[in-house]
Amino acid sequence: MAASDARTAAREAKTDVDELRHDVDRLMLITEALWRIARDRLGCTDEDLVQRIQEVDLEDGKLDGRKGPTPARDCPQCQRKLLKHQPRCFYCGAPVQFLPFER
């Protein structure tokens, strides 16, 4: 029974990895297409992109090629720390607007 469960878990993990690879490939296509639009229509250069990538990368204090988690924000109404991914402040009920790239 344990061997069968292990094989099932391995198949599920492989499926998850395959789906993630597909998602990453799709995101790469989208990112490159968006970059080409920005470059062609706005006159941005590859150097501009590299510099901005480094700026965003350093927002968490580390130049490591990764975007760190978004730090907890304060509620604009009661000033308490907001819980992530909640539509309202847990404490005062004020609606919370999420940032487009909040993690």
Rosetta blueprint (number, residue, H / E / L):
1 M L
2 A H
3 A H
4 S H
5 D H
6 A H
7 R H
8 T H
9 A H
10 A H
11 R H
12 E H
13 A H
14 K H
15 T H
16 D H
17 V H
18 D H
19 E H
20 L H
21 R H
22 H H
23 D H
24 V H
25 D H
26 R H
27 L H
28 M H
29 L H
30 I H
31 T H
32 E H
33 A H
34 L H
35 W H
36 R H
37 I H
38 A H
39 R H
40 D H
41 R H
42 L H
43 G L
44 C L
45 T L
46 D H
47 E H
48 D H
49 L H
50 V H
51 Q H
52 R H
53 I H
54 Q H
55 E H
56 V H
57 D H
58 L H
59 E H
60 D H
61 G L
62 K L
63 L L
64 D L
65 G L
66 R L
67 K L
68 G L
69 P L
70 T L
71 P L
72 A L
73 R L
74 D E
75 C L
76 P L
77 Q L
78 C L
79 Q L
80 R L
81 K E
82 L L
83 L L
84 K L
85 H L
86 Q L
87 P L
88 R E
89 C L
90 F L
91 Y L
92 C L
93 G L
94 A L
95 P E
96 V L
97 Q L
98 F L
99 L L
100 P L
101 F L
102 E L
103 R L
